[in-house]
Amino acid sequence: MLEARNLSFQYGLAKEKGKKDFRIRDVSIKVEPGYVSCLLGKNGAGKSTLLSLLYGMRKPGSGEIFWNGEKLTAKNLALFRREAGYAGEKWCMDGMTLEKNVEMLSILYPDFDDQYFEELLRMAGLEDVREKLFATFSTGERVKAELAFLMARRPKLLLLDEPLANIDPVFKTDILELLLKAVKENETGILISTHLVDEISDLVDYVYVMENGSMKKSGDRFEVLKDGNLREALLGE
């Protein structure tokens, strides 16, 4: 289980000038194995910053992060990242084929399962793209290929930053099926950020709503999403 307690984070320039505009303020969150949690909020609410803190890409100004009950530190961060996957930044080299990218990156993960990767590519409709230059992939193909790569590592945790943004509806269905497969087969805990309620309402178990860097609301999806004012008040819909 991933658990963050009372995380706060302020970008350096604001901090240096003594400003109080925290990007993340006193945020706590849990991601349970075998469940899908959603980080919901407007663009700019702090979702991406929070995910980067959870993955150790940024250091919180205050608060603590625990992985399976052990506090994350510089000493155990590498071990944590072997058990967790993060999607949200460029992960492949455009000038190389998917095959060459995977060949290069999979060396970093001793448990990478190439046969499982092939199965996931077939499931995602990408069985014929391994020799295709990554630069020629559509946005949907890029997301599906990245998820297939991450899942072939059989991670215990997936942190996904807006994976469904600007994706064709057909691709979205494939992506959601891949995520459900990870939960079912590997007991993976998933935290997915989005600003679109309808895209995740049937997938997630728990919802965390962020606004201006703070956690506005959290709980079981049925409890949180039944709020009729949620879209208008928090998402601007």
C-alpha positions as a printed Julia matrix, in Angstrom:
237×3 Matrix{Float64}:
   0.0     0.0     0.0
   1.13    3.54   -0.77
   0.24    6.12    1.84
   1.07    9.82    1.99
   0.52   11.78    5.15
   0.18   15.56    5.29
   2.29   16.35    2.23
   3.06   19.97    1.45
   5.16   21.33   -1.39
   6.07   24.82   -2.55
   8.0    25.65   -5.69
  11.4    27.2    -5.08
  10.8    30.69   -6.48
   7.7    31.3    -4.37
   9.44   29.91   -1.33
  12.45   32.16   -1.83
  10.25   35.23   -2.04
   8.36   34.3     1.11
   5.07   33.72   -0.68
   2.42   31.41    0.66
   1.15   29.97   -2.64
   1.69   26.31   -1.88
   1.3    23.95   -4.82
   0.4    21.13   -2.43
  -0.85   21.78    1.07
  -1.38   19.16    3.79
  -2.49   16.35    1.43
  -3.02   12.77    2.62
  -3.9     9.88    0.34
  -3.87    6.06    0.21
  -3.63    3.67   -2.74
  -4.65    0.13   -1.83
  -3.47   -2.98   -3.75
  -6.12   -4.36   -6.07
  -8.11   -1.12   -6.22
  -8.31    1.86   -8.55
  -8.23    5.32   -7.0
  -8.83    8.53   -8.92
  -7.28   11.94   -8.38
  -9.9    14.32   -9.7
  -9.67   18.07  -10.24
  -9.29   20.93  -12.66
  -6.14   21.4   -14.67
  -3.77   23.19  -12.33
  -5.29   21.74   -9.17
  -2.0    20.08   -8.22
  -2.61   16.54   -9.44
   0.61   16.19  -11.46
   2.67   17.73   -8.67
   1.22   15.28   -6.17
   1.97   12.29   -8.41
   5.55   13.47   -8.86
   5.9    13.69   -5.08
   4.49   10.21   -4.61
   6.98    8.77   -7.11
   9.91   10.57   -5.52
  10.55   12.93   -8.43
  10.18   15.87   -6.05
  10.86   16.11   -2.35
   7.99   17.36   -0.17
   8.57   20.35    2.05
   6.8    18.49    4.82
   4.92   15.26    5.32
   5.82   11.6     4.8
   5.27    8.86    2.21
   5.11    5.17    3.1
   5.31    2.08    0.9
   3.98   -1.06    2.58
   4.47    0.54    5.96
   8.07    1.66    5.37
   8.9     5.32    5.04
  10.29    6.25    1.62
  13.78    7.71    1.76
  16.67    8.22   -0.64
  17.99    4.83    0.46
  14.95    2.76   -0.55
  13.6     4.88   -3.41
  15.21    2.72   -6.11
  13.64   -0.43   -4.66
  10.25    1.28   -4.53
  10.53    2.29   -8.19
  11.23   -1.31   -9.19
   7.85   -2.18   -7.69
   6.0     0.9    -8.97
   5.37    2.41  -12.38
   4.77    6.02  -13.34
   3.2     7.2   -16.6
   3.02   10.83  -17.48
   6.29   11.9   -19.02
   8.14   10.95  -22.2
   9.46    7.41  -21.76
  10.56    6.34  -25.26
  13.05    7.75  -27.75
  11.18    8.9   -30.85
  13.99    7.98  -33.23
  13.92    4.32  -32.21
  11.42    1.55  -32.81
   9.27    0.31  -29.96
  11.24   -2.94  -30.08
  14.57   -1.15  -29.58
  13.15    1.06  -26.83
  11.79   -1.91  -24.94
  15.03   -3.84  -25.43
  16.98   -0.93  -23.93
  14.61   -0.12  -21.05
  13.66   -3.65  -19.99
  17.27   -4.27  -18.88
  16.52   -2.01  -15.93
  13.79   -4.37  -14.73
  14.91   -7.98  -14.12
  11.29   -9.16  -13.79
  10.19   -7.75  -17.15
   8.02  -10.39  -18.87
   8.4   -10.12  -22.65
   5.75  -12.76  -23.35
   3.27  -10.9   -21.17
   4.21   -7.7   -23.0
   3.36   -9.39  -26.32
   0.01  -10.49  -24.88
  -0.74   -6.96  -23.73
   0.19   -5.51  -27.13
  -2.22   -7.93  -28.8
  -4.94   -7.02  -26.33
  -4.35   -3.33  -27.08
  -4.38   -3.89  -30.85
  -0.67   -3.09  -31.16
   0.66   -6.51  -32.12
   2.19   -5.21  -35.37
   3.96   -2.09  -34.08
   7.13   -3.37  -32.43
   9.22   -2.45  -35.5
   7.49    0.9   -35.94
   9.31    4.14  -35.09
   7.9     5.55  -31.87
   7.78    9.0   -33.48
   5.02    7.76  -35.8
   2.75    6.53  -32.98
  -0.53    8.32  -32.35
  -1.23    9.64  -28.85
  -3.45    6.64  -28.14
  -0.82    4.18  -29.36
   1.82    5.86  -27.2
  -0.3     5.58  -24.06
  -1.24    1.95  -24.71
   2.36    0.97  -25.47
   3.57    2.64  -22.28
   0.93    0.94  -20.16
   1.77   -2.42  -21.74
   5.45   -1.88  -20.92
   4.7    -0.86  -17.34
   2.32   -3.78  -16.8
   4.83   -6.26  -18.22
   6.95   -5.4   -15.2
   4.01   -6.63  -13.07
   4.21   -3.62  -10.74
   2.42   -3.44   -7.42
   1.57    0.22   -8.02
   0.77    2.36  -11.07
   0.67    6.16  -10.95
  -0.95    7.52  -14.12
  -1.03   11.22  -14.95
  -3.96   12.07  -17.28
  -3.58    8.94  -19.44
  -6.93    9.51  -21.15
  -6.39   13.14  -22.17
  -6.83   13.78  -25.91
  -7.44   10.09  -26.6
  -9.89    8.69  -29.16
 -12.89    6.94  -27.48
 -11.89    3.57  -28.99
  -8.41    3.88  -27.51
  -9.89    4.85  -24.16
 -11.79    1.56  -24.02
  -8.58   -0.39  -24.73
  -6.7     1.56  -22.06
  -9.34    0.96  -19.41
  -9.35   -2.76  -20.23
  -5.58   -2.86  -19.76
  -5.89   -1.2   -16.37
  -8.59   -3.59  -15.21
  -6.42   -6.49  -16.33
  -3.57   -5.22  -14.15
  -5.84   -4.95  -11.13
  -7.34   -8.39  -11.63
  -4.22  -10.38  -12.5
  -1.53   -8.64  -10.48
  -3.43   -7.04   -7.6
  -1.98   -3.73   -8.74
  -2.97   -0.58   -6.92
  -3.69    2.23   -9.37
  -3.89    5.98   -8.89
  -5.12    7.75  -12.02
  -5.43   11.52  -12.34
  -8.01   13.15  -14.59
 -10.21   16.23  -14.88
 -12.99   14.31  -16.65
 -15.53   12.68  -14.34
 -17.36   10.54  -16.87
 -14.2     8.81  -18.09
 -13.47    7.18  -14.75
 -16.84    6.87  -13.0
 -17.28    3.17  -13.87
 -13.66    2.2   -13.29
 -12.59    3.57   -9.94
 -13.22    2.44   -6.38
 -12.13    5.57   -4.53
 -12.07    9.24   -5.49
  -9.89   12.07   -4.21
 -10.89   15.56   -5.3
  -8.21   18.26   -5.38
  -8.69   22.01   -5.57
  -5.93   24.63   -5.44
  -3.4    22.15   -4.06
  -5.58   20.86   -1.23
  -7.69   17.74   -0.85
 -11.27   18.96   -1.06
 -13.09   15.66   -0.74
 -12.34   11.94   -0.64
 -14.07    8.61   -0.2
 -15.91    5.8    -1.93
 -16.74    6.72   -5.51
 -20.48    6.43   -4.95
 -20.33    8.82   -2.03
 -18.14   11.39   -3.77
 -19.68   11.31   -7.24
 -23.26   11.5    -6.01
 -22.6    15.15   -5.2
 -24.59   16.95   -7.85
 -22.57   20.14   -7.44
 -19.21   18.45   -7.97
 -18.82   19.17  -11.67
 -19.89   22.78  -11.48
 -18.07   23.66   -8.29
 -14.79   21.8    -8.84
 -14.48   20.93  -12.5
 -16.12   23.93  -14.12
 -18.53   21.75  -16.13
